Structure formats: C-alpha cells, structure tokens
Amino acid sequence: MPRIAVDLAKVDAVLQWSTPESVTEIKGFLGLAGYYRRFIEGFSKLAM
C-alpha cells in the first residue's frame, strides 16, 4: 500500500516565500490558502 509523504523541497519552497506586501499579493496568498482549506481537515487550526 503506497504511503503519503511530505515533499521537503516543496516545504522549503513555501518557507522561502517573501511576505506579501501589495493587495494583489495578499489576495493571491489568501486564495491559495482558501484552496487548501477545502481539502485539509482542521486547516484553520494548522494555519494558526
């Protein structure tokens, strides 16, 4: 049975993101977070 594993390269890529500074960048980040919220149970607790 295949196992689920975290891709550390992708985690590192997310950690290297700069802080969003413009309204457009903030909207983009919130859109991405909203997308993941649909698929990850308890996302709001993990995001805090």
CHARMM-style PDB file with segment names, atoms N, HN, CA, C and O in Angstrom:
ATOM      1  N   MET     1       0.846  -1.169   0.000  1.00  0.00      PROA
ATOM      2  CA  MET     1       0.000   0.000   0.000  1.00  0.00      PROA
ATOM      3  C   MET     1       0.901   1.245   0.000  1.00  0.00      PROA
ATOM      4  O   MET     1       1.776   1.375   0.856  1.00  0.00      PROA
ATOM      5  N   PRO     2       0.689   2.158  -0.957  1.00  0.00      PROA
ATOM      6  CA  PRO     2       1.519   3.369  -1.009  1.00  0.00      PROA
ATOM      7  C   PRO     2       1.269   4.273   0.192  1.00  0.00      PROA
ATOM      8  O   PRO     2       0.160   4.346   0.722  1.00  0.00      PROA
ATOM      9  N   ARG     3       2.324   4.954   0.602  1.00  0.00      PROA
ATOM     10  HN  ARG     3       3.225   4.895   0.171  1.00  0.00      PROA
ATOM     11  CA  ARG     3       2.228   5.848   1.757  1.00  0.00      PROA
ATOM     12  C   ARG     3       2.272   7.297   1.278  1.00  0.00      PROA
ATOM     13  O   ARG     3       2.821   7.609   0.221  1.00  0.00      PROA
ATOM     14  N   ILE     4       1.689   8.151   2.073  1.00  0.00      PROA
ATOM     15  HN  ILE     4       1.243   7.897   2.931  1.00  0.00      PROA
ATOM     16  CA  ILE     4       1.726   9.583   1.793  1.00  0.00      PROA
ATOM     17  C   ILE     4       2.946  10.164   2.492  1.00  0.00      PROA
ATOM     18  O   ILE     4       3.197   9.868   3.661  1.00  0.00      PROA
ATOM     19  N   ALA     5       3.699  10.984   1.786  1.00  0.00      PROA
ATOM     20  HN  ALA     5       3.496  11.225   0.837  1.00  0.00      PROA
ATOM     21  CA  ALA     5       4.900  11.586   2.363  1.00  0.00      PROA
ATOM     22  C   ALA     5       4.979  13.061   1.973  1.00  0.00      PROA
ATOM     23  O   ALA     5       4.461  13.470   0.933  1.00  0.00      PROA
ATOM     24  N   VAL     6       5.619  13.831   2.802  1.00  0.00      PROA
ATOM     25  HN  VAL     6       6.040  13.499   3.646  1.00  0.00      PROA
ATOM     26  CA  VAL     6       5.808  15.252   2.546  1.00  0.00      PROA
ATOM     27  C   VAL     6       7.012  15.431   1.627  1.00  0.00      PROA
ATOM     28  O   VAL     6       8.066  14.833   1.847  1.00  0.00      PROA
ATOM     29  N   ASP     7       6.851  16.252   0.603  1.00  0.00      PROA
ATOM     30  HN  ASP     7       5.995  16.738   0.424  1.00  0.00      PROA
ATOM     31  CA  ASP     7       7.962  16.584  -0.285  1.00  0.00      PROA
ATOM     32  C   ASP     7       8.702  17.771   0.331  1.00  0.00      PROA
ATOM     33  O   ASP     7       8.223  18.903   0.268  1.00  0.00      PROA
ATOM     34  N   LEU     8       9.858  17.515   0.921  1.00  0.00      PROA
ATOM     35  HN  LEU     8      10.247  16.596   0.973  1.00  0.00      PROA
ATOM     36  CA  LEU     8      10.598  18.551   1.642  1.00  0.00      PROA
ATOM     37  C   LEU     8      11.035  19.696   0.738  1.00  0.00      PROA
ATOM     38  O   LEU     8      11.186  20.822   1.212  1.00  0.00      PROA
ATOM     39  N   ALA     9      11.239  19.441  -0.529  1.00  0.00      PROA
ATOM     40  HN  ALA     9      11.116  18.526  -0.914  1.00  0.00      PROA
ATOM     41  CA  ALA     9      11.602  20.513  -1.460  1.00  0.00      PROA
ATOM     42  C   ALA     9      10.459  21.514  -1.590  1.00  0.00      PROA
ATOM     43  O   ALA     9      10.692  22.718  -1.687  1.00  0.00      PROA
ATOM     44  N   LYS    10       9.218  21.013  -1.593  1.00  0.00      PROA
ATOM     45  HN  LYS    10       9.029  20.034  -1.515  1.00  0.00      PROA
ATOM     46  CA  LYS    10       8.064  21.912  -1.687  1.00  0.00      PROA
ATOM     47  C   LYS    10       7.878  22.689  -0.395  1.00  0.00      PROA
ATOM     48  O   LYS    10       7.523  23.868  -0.428  1.00  0.00      PROA
ATOM     49  N   VAL    11       8.112  22.051   0.733  1.00  0.00      PROA
ATOM     50  HN  VAL    11       8.400  21.094   0.760  1.00  0.00      PROA
ATOM     51  CA  VAL    11       8.019  22.743   2.024  1.00  0.00      PROA
ATOM     52  C   VAL    11       9.053  23.859   2.076  1.00  0.00      PROA
ATOM     53  O   VAL    11       8.750  24.969   2.514  1.00  0.00      PROA
ATOM     54  N   ASP    12      10.260  23.572   1.637  1.00  0.00      PROA
ATOM     55  HN  ASP    12      10.507  22.671   1.282  1.00  0.00      PROA
ATOM     56  CA  ASP    12      11.321  24.581   1.634  1.00  0.00      PROA
ATOM     57  C   ASP    12      10.968  25.740   0.707  1.00  0.00      PROA
ATOM     58  O   ASP    12      11.247  26.896   1.024  1.00  0.00      PROA
ATOM     59  N   ALA    13      10.353  25.434  -0.437  1.00  0.00      PROA
ATOM     60  HN  ALA    13      10.126  24.495  -0.694  1.00  0.00      PROA
ATOM     61  CA  ALA    13       9.961  26.488  -1.377  1.00  0.00      PROA
ATOM     62  C   ALA    13       8.942  27.430  -0.740  1.00  0.00      PROA
ATOM     63  O   ALA    13       9.023  28.644  -0.926  1.00  0.00      PROA
ATOM     64  N   VAL    14       7.994  26.890   0.002  1.00  0.00      PROA
ATOM     65  HN  VAL    14       7.928  25.904   0.153  1.00  0.00      PROA
ATOM     66  CA  VAL    14       6.987  27.722   0.671  1.00  0.00      PROA
ATOM     67  C   VAL    14       7.632  28.559   1.766  1.00  0.00      PROA
ATOM     68  O   VAL    14       7.273  29.723   1.942  1.00  0.00      PROA
ATOM     69  N   LEU    15       8.567  27.994   2.498  1.00  0.00      PROA
ATOM     70  HN  LEU    15       8.859  27.048   2.356  1.00  0.00      PROA
ATOM     71  CA  LEU    15       9.237  28.737   3.569  1.00  0.00      PROA
ATOM     72  C   LEU    15      10.084  29.884   3.027  1.00  0.00      PROA
ATOM     73  O   LEU    15      10.348  30.848   3.746  1.00  0.00      PROA
ATOM     74  N   GLN    16      10.508  29.793   1.779  1.00  0.00      PROA
ATOM     75  HN  GLN    16      10.294  29.011   1.195  1.00  0.00      PROA
ATOM     76  CA  GLN    16      11.331  30.838   1.173  1.00  0.00      PROA
ATOM     77  C   GLN    16      10.514  31.998   0.600  1.00  0.00      PROA
ATOM     78  O   GLN    16      11.084  32.995   0.155  1.00  0.00      PROA
ATOM     79  N   TRP    17       9.177  31.874   0.608  1.00  0.00      PROA
ATOM     80  HN  TRP    17       8.714  31.064   0.970  1.00  0.00      PROA
ATOM     81  CA  TRP    17       8.341  32.957   0.087  1.00  0.00      PROA
ATOM     82  C   TRP    17       8.562  34.225   0.889  1.00  0.00      PROA
ATOM     83  O   TRP    17       8.751  34.180   2.105  1.00  0.00      PROA
ATOM     84  N   SER    18       8.536  35.341   0.207  1.00  0.00      PROA
ATOM     85  HN  SER    18       8.382  35.377  -0.781  1.00  0.00      PROA
ATOM     86  CA  SER    18       8.626  36.623   0.910  1.00  0.00      PROA
ATOM     87  C   SER    18       7.237  36.993   1.439  1.00  0.00      PROA
ATOM     88  O   SER    18       6.224  36.472   0.972  1.00  0.00      PROA
ATOM     89  N   THR    19       7.209  37.890   2.406  1.00  0.00      PROA
ATOM     90  HN  THR    19       8.032  38.313   2.785  1.00  0.00      PROA
ATOM     91  CA  THR    19       5.943  38.341   2.976  1.00  0.00      PROA
ATOM     92  C   THR    19       5.192  39.152   1.924  1.00  0.00      PROA
ATOM     93  O   THR    19       5.770  40.052   1.316  1.00  0.00      PROA
ATOM     94  N   PRO    20       3.898  38.845   1.697  1.00  0.00      PROA
ATOM     95  CA  PRO    20       3.138  39.621   0.712  1.00  0.00      PROA
ATOM     96  C   PRO    20       3.018  41.077   1.164  1.00  0.00      PROA
ATOM     97  O   PRO    20       2.717  41.350   2.326  1.00  0.00      PROA
ATOM     98  N   GLU    21       3.256  42.010   0.237  1.00  0.00      PROA
ATOM     99  HN  GLU    21       3.501  41.789  -0.707  1.00  0.00      PROA
ATOM    100  CA  GLU    21       3.245  43.421   0.591  1.00  0.00      PROA
ATOM    101  C   GLU    21       2.164  44.216  -0.123  1.00  0.00      PROA
ATOM    102  O   GLU    21       1.699  45.228   0.402  1.00  0.00      PROA
ATOM    103  N   SER    22       1.758  43.785  -1.297  1.00  0.00      PROA
ATOM    104  HN  SER    22       2.135  42.963  -1.724  1.00  0.00      PROA
ATOM    105  CA  SER    22       0.718  44.517  -2.020  1.00  0.00      PROA
ATOM    106  C   SER    22      -0.627  43.817  -1.836  1.00  0.00      PROA
ATOM    107  O   SER    22      -0.696  42.665  -1.408  1.00  0.00      PROA
ATOM    108  N   VAL    23      -1.674  44.531  -2.165  1.00  0.00      PROA
ATOM    109  HN  VAL    23      -1.618  45.467  -2.513  1.00  0.00      PROA
ATOM    110  CA  VAL    23      -3.021  43.958  -2.061  1.00  0.00      PROA
ATOM    111  C   VAL    23      -3.142  42.739  -2.968  1.00  0.00      PROA
ATOM    112  O   VAL    23      -3.749  41.738  -2.587  1.00  0.00      PROA
ATOM    113  N   THR    24      -2.574  42.816  -4.149  1.00  0.00      PROA
ATOM    114  HN  THR    24      -2.080  43.629  -4.459  1.00  0.00      PROA
ATOM    115  CA  THR    24      -2.635  41.696  -5.095  1.00  0.00      PROA
ATOM    116  C   THR    24      -1.936  40.462  -4.536  1.00  0.00      PROA
ATOM    117  O   THR    24      -2.449  39.349  -4.659  1.00  0.00      PROA
ATOM    118  N   GLU    25      -0.777  40.650  -3.929  1.00  0.00      PROA
ATOM    119  HN  GLU    25      -0.360  41.554  -3.829  1.00  0.00      PROA
ATOM    120  CA  GLU    25      -0.045  39.520  -3.343  1.00  0.00      PROA
ATOM    121  C   GLU    25      -0.812  38.913  -2.177  1.00  0.00      PROA
ATOM    122  O   GLU    25      -0.836  37.692  -2.024  1.00  0.00      PROA
ATOM    123  N   ILE    26      -1.438  39.746  -1.355  1.00  0.00      PROA
ATOM    124  HN  ILE    26      -1.418  40.738  -1.479  1.00  0.00      PROA
ATOM    125  CA  ILE    26      -2.222  39.246  -0.217  1.00  0.00      PROA
ATOM    126  C   ILE    26      -3.430  38.466  -0.709  1.00  0.00      PROA
ATOM    127  O   ILE    26      -3.740  37.402  -0.174  1.00  0.00      PROA
ATOM    128  N   LYS    27      -4.115  38.985  -1.723  1.00  0.00      PROA
ATOM    129  HN  LYS    27      -3.863  39.850  -2.157  1.00  0.00      PROA
ATOM    130  CA  LYS    27      -5.265  38.271  -2.283  1.00  0.00      PROA
ATOM    131  C   LYS    27      -4.839  36.923  -2.864  1.00  0.00      PROA
ATOM    132  O   LYS    27      -5.551  35.929  -2.724  1.00  0.00      PROA
ATOM    133  N   GLY    28      -3.688  36.893  -3.509  1.00  0.00      PROA
ATOM    134  HN  GLY    28      -3.109  37.701  -3.622  1.00  0.00      PROA
ATOM    135  CA  GLY    28      -3.181  35.639  -4.063  1.00  0.00      PROA
ATOM    136  C   GLY    28      -2.897  34.618  -2.979  1.00  0.00      PROA
ATOM    137  O   GLY    28      -3.238  33.443  -3.118  1.00  0.00      PROA
ATOM    138  N   PHE    29      -2.273  35.066  -1.898  1.00  0.00      PROA
ATOM    139  HN  PHE    29      -1.996  36.020  -1.785  1.00  0.00      PROA
ATOM    140  CA  PHE    29      -1.977  34.155  -0.792  1.00  0.00      PROA
ATOM    141  C   PHE    29      -3.263  33.638  -0.154  1.00  0.00      PROA
ATOM    142  O   PHE    29      -3.383  32.445   0.125  1.00  0.00      PROA
ATOM    143  N   LEU    30      -4.228  34.533   0.077  1.00  0.00      PROA
ATOM    144  HN  LEU    30      -4.131  35.502  -0.149  1.00  0.00      PROA
ATOM    145  CA  LEU    30      -5.491  34.110   0.685  1.00  0.00      PROA
ATOM    146  C   LEU    30      -6.260  33.160  -0.230  1.00  0.00      PROA
ATOM    147  O   LEU    30      -6.928  32.244   0.249  1.00  0.00      PROA
ATOM    148  N   GLY    31      -6.170  33.371  -1.531  1.00  0.00      PROA
ATOM    149  HN  GLY    31      -5.627  34.115  -1.920  1.00  0.00      PROA
ATOM    150  CA  GLY    31      -6.802  32.453  -2.478  1.00  0.00      PROA
ATOM    151  C   GLY    31      -6.182  31.068  -2.406  1.00  0.00      PROA
ATOM    152  O   GLY    31      -6.890  30.061  -2.431  1.00  0.00      PROA
ATOM    153  N   LEU    32      -4.866  31.017  -2.317  1.00  0.00      PROA
ATOM    154  HN  LEU    32      -4.290  31.835  -2.297  1.00  0.00      PROA
ATOM    155  CA  LEU    32      -4.169  29.731  -2.197  1.00  0.00      PROA
ATOM    156  C   LEU    32      -4.541  29.036  -0.892  1.00  0.00      PROA
ATOM    157  O   LEU    32      -4.794  27.832  -0.874  1.00  0.00      PROA
ATOM    158  N   ALA    33      -4.574  29.799   0.202  1.00  0.00      PROA
ATOM    159  HN  ALA    33      -4.369  30.778   0.188  1.00  0.00      PROA
ATOM    160  CA  ALA    33      -4.947  29.217   1.499  1.00  0.00      PROA
ATOM    161  C   ALA    33      -6.384  28.705   1.462  1.00  0.00      PROA
ATOM    162  O   ALA    33      -6.675  27.641   2.008  1.00  0.00      PROA
ATOM    163  N   GLY    34      -7.281  29.450   0.823  1.00  0.00      PROA
ATOM    164  HN  GLY    34      -7.044  30.315   0.379  1.00  0.00      PROA
ATOM    165  CA  GLY    34      -8.671  29.019   0.706  1.00  0.00      PROA
ATOM    166  C   GLY    34      -8.804  27.734  -0.098  1.00  0.00      PROA
ATOM    167  O   GLY    34      -9.643  26.887   0.207  1.00  0.00      PROA
ATOM    168  N   TYR    35      -7.977  27.594  -1.122  1.00  0.00      PROA
ATOM    169  HN  TYR    35      -7.295  28.282  -1.370  1.00  0.00      PROA
ATOM    170  CA  TYR    35      -7.983  26.376  -1.926  1.00  0.00      PROA
ATOM    171  C   TYR    35      -7.601  25.170  -1.067  1.00  0.00      PROA
ATOM    172  O   TYR    35      -8.276  24.142  -1.109  1.00  0.00      PROA
ATOM    173  N   TYR    36      -6.531  25.291  -0.294  1.00  0.00      PROA
ATOM    174  HN  TYR    36      -5.983  26.127  -0.260  1.00  0.00      PROA
ATOM    175  CA  TYR    36      -6.088  24.184   0.552  1.00  0.00      PROA
ATOM    176  C   TYR    36      -7.069  23.908   1.683  1.00  0.00      PROA
ATOM    177  O   TYR    36      -7.189  22.770   2.138  1.00  0.00      PROA
ATOM    178  N   ARG    37      -7.768  24.938   2.139  1.00  0.00      PROA
ATOM    179  HN  ARG    37      -7.671  25.862   1.769  1.00  0.00      PROA
ATOM    180  CA  ARG    37      -8.734  24.772   3.226  1.00  0.00      PROA
ATOM    181  C   ARG    37      -9.807  23.756   2.859  1.00  0.00      PROA
ATOM    182  O   ARG    37     -10.313  23.041   3.724  1.00  0.00      PROA
ATOM    183  N   ARG    38     -10.151  23.691   1.590  1.00  0.00      PROA
ATOM    184  HN  ARG    38      -9.740  24.271   0.886  1.00  0.00      PROA
ATOM    185  CA  ARG    38     -11.193  22.755   1.146  1.00  0.00      PROA
ATOM    186  C   ARG    38     -10.782  21.294   1.302  1.00  0.00      PROA
ATOM    187  O   ARG    38     -11.638  20.422   1.450  1.00  0.00      PROA
ATOM    188  N   PHE    39      -9.507  21.027   1.270  1.00  0.00      PROA
ATOM    189  HN  PHE    39      -8.812  21.736   1.149  1.00  0.00      PROA
ATOM    190  CA  PHE    39      -9.028  19.650   1.225  1.00  0.00      PROA
ATOM    191  C   PHE    39      -8.381  19.160   2.514  1.00  0.00      PROA
ATOM    192  O   PHE    39      -8.182  17.957   2.679  1.00  0.00      PROA
ATOM    193  N   ILE    40      -8.048  20.066   3.429  1.00  0.00      PROA
ATOM    194  HN  ILE    40      -8.210  21.044   3.294  1.00  0.00      PROA
ATOM    195  CA  ILE    40      -7.339  19.682   4.647  1.00  0.00      PROA
ATOM    196  C   ILE    40      -8.249  19.891   5.849  1.00  0.00      PROA
ATOM    197  O   ILE    40      -8.591  21.021   6.198  1.00  0.00      PROA
ATOM    198  N   GLU    41      -8.634  18.784   6.474  1.00  0.00      PROA
ATOM    199  HN  GLU    41      -8.356  17.867   6.190  1.00  0.00      PROA
ATOM    200  CA  GLU    41      -9.490  18.861   7.657  1.00  0.00      PROA
ATOM    201  C   GLU    41      -8.728  19.546   8.793  1.00  0.00      PROA
ATOM    202  O   GLU    41      -7.576  19.209   9.065  1.00  0.00      PROA
ATOM    203  N   GLY    42      -9.368  20.496   9.446  1.00  0.00      PROA
ATOM    204  HN  GLY    42     -10.304  20.770   9.225  1.00  0.00      PROA
ATOM    205  CA  GLY    42      -8.746  21.217  10.552  1.00  0.00      PROA
ATOM    206  C   GLY    42      -7.707  22.232  10.090  1.00  0.00      PROA
ATOM    207  O   GLY    42      -6.799  22.576  10.847  1.00  0.00      PROA
ATOM    208  N   PHE    43      -7.833  22.717   8.848  1.00  0.00      PROA
ATOM    209  HN  PHE    43      -8.571  22.437   8.234  1.00  0.00      PROA
ATOM    210  CA  PHE    43      -6.843  23.646   8.294  1.00  0.00      PROA
ATOM    211  C   PHE    43      -6.707  24.910   9.131  1.00  0.00      PROA
ATOM    212  O   PHE    43      -5.601  25.421   9.304  1.00  0.00      PROA
ATOM    213  N   SER    44      -7.816  25.418   9.651  1.00  0.00      PROA
ATOM    214  HN  SER    44      -8.715  25.003   9.511  1.00  0.00      PROA
ATOM    215  CA  SER    44      -7.745  26.661  10.433  1.00  0.00      PROA
ATOM    216  C   SER    44      -6.892  26.481  11.687  1.00  0.00      PROA
ATOM    217  O   SER    44      -6.203  27.409  12.109  1.00  0.00      PROA
ATOM    218  N   LYS    45      -6.936  25.298  12.277  1.00  0.00      PROA
ATOM    219  HN  LYS    45      -7.496  24.544  11.934  1.00  0.00      PROA
ATOM    220  CA  LYS    45      -6.108  25.042  13.463  1.00  0.00      PROA
ATOM    221  C   LYS    45      -4.635  24.921  13.080  1.00  0.00      PROA
ATOM    222  O   LYS    45      -3.759  25.361  13.824  1.00  0.00      PROA
ATOM    223  N   LEU    46      -4.365  24.325  11.923  1.00  0.00      PROA
ATOM    224  HN  LEU    46      -5.077  23.967  11.319  1.00  0.00      PROA
ATOM    225  CA  LEU    46      -2.984  24.171  11.469  1.00  0.00      PROA
ATOM    226  C   LEU    46      -2.380  25.507  11.044  1.00  0.00      PROA
ATOM    227  O   LEU    46      -1.176  25.722  11.185  1.00  0.00      PROA
ATOM    228  N   ALA    47      -3.214  26.400  10.526  1.00  0.00      PROA
ATOM    229  HN  ALA    47      -4.192  26.225  10.411  1.00  0.00      PROA
ATOM    230  CA  ALA    47      -2.719  27.665   9.985  1.00  0.00      PROA
ATOM    231  C   ALA    47      -2.371  28.674  11.070  1.00  0.00      PROA
ATOM    232  O   ALA    47      -1.696  29.667  10.799  1.00  0.00      PROA
ATOM    233  N   MET    48      -2.812  28.435  12.259  1.00  0.00      PROA
ATOM    234  HN  MET    48      -3.360  27.628  12.479  1.00  0.00      PROA
ATOM    235  CA  MET    48      -2.558  29.422  13.317  1.00  0.00      PROA
ATOM    236  C   MET    48      -1.171  29.334  13.858  1.00  0.00      PROA
ATOM    237  OT1 MET    48      -0.807  30.098  14.752  1.00  0.00      PROA
TER     238      MET     48
END
